[in-house]
Amino acid sequence: MCAAYGKLSWETFKPVCLQTLRLTSMIYLIGAMSFAYTGVFLGAGGGEVVREYIAATPGGRWGAFIVIMVIIFLLGFFIDVIGILFIMVPIISPLAPALGFDPVWFAILLMLNLQMAYMTPPFATTIFYLRGIAPPELGLTLGDIIRGVFPFVGIIVVGMLLCALFPQMVLWLPARMIP
């Protein structure tokens, strides 16, 4: 856009490149540390322990599914989404087929849950993004933004319930794409 409006110069381009480099480096660092943690955790047999505990959950496969989703949601309070992906997905992804769930359906519900975790305090990256881009003349406080996010969290909960109850809502398009 800067180039289209004729305002692209080295003075505007250099800070953007440095900020992008800094942010990308942080994301890669989070990913590398999460990957290392997961490798040590799984290498020490922690994945088997987690699988055994989740498999022993009352309520059968749906009870285990609810426990997994609650754990992912609670982790979203304290860990960034990328960290959760790198840490939890290698641990819980083998559980989906073992519990009799379609892996695509399971992954999409996991992503919906992570989106909800991305919006809920205290970590709530979305809330901080919104606070950062809100014009100061609006006078929005962090509390205003948090209260405004909760209806969207409710919509995601309803969407997750619908996708859980009617798996074909999730699986119809992938079934058409993958013969």
ABEGO torsion letter per residue (X at the ends): XAAAAGABBAAAAAAAAAAAAAAAAAAAAAAAAAAAAAAAAAAAGAAAAAAAAAAABBGEAAAAAAAAAAAAAAAAAABBAAAAAAAAAAAAAAAAAAAGBBAAAAAAAAAAAAAAAAABOAAGAAAAAAAAABBAAAGBBAAAAAAAAAAAAAAAAAAAAAAAABAAAAAAAAAAABX
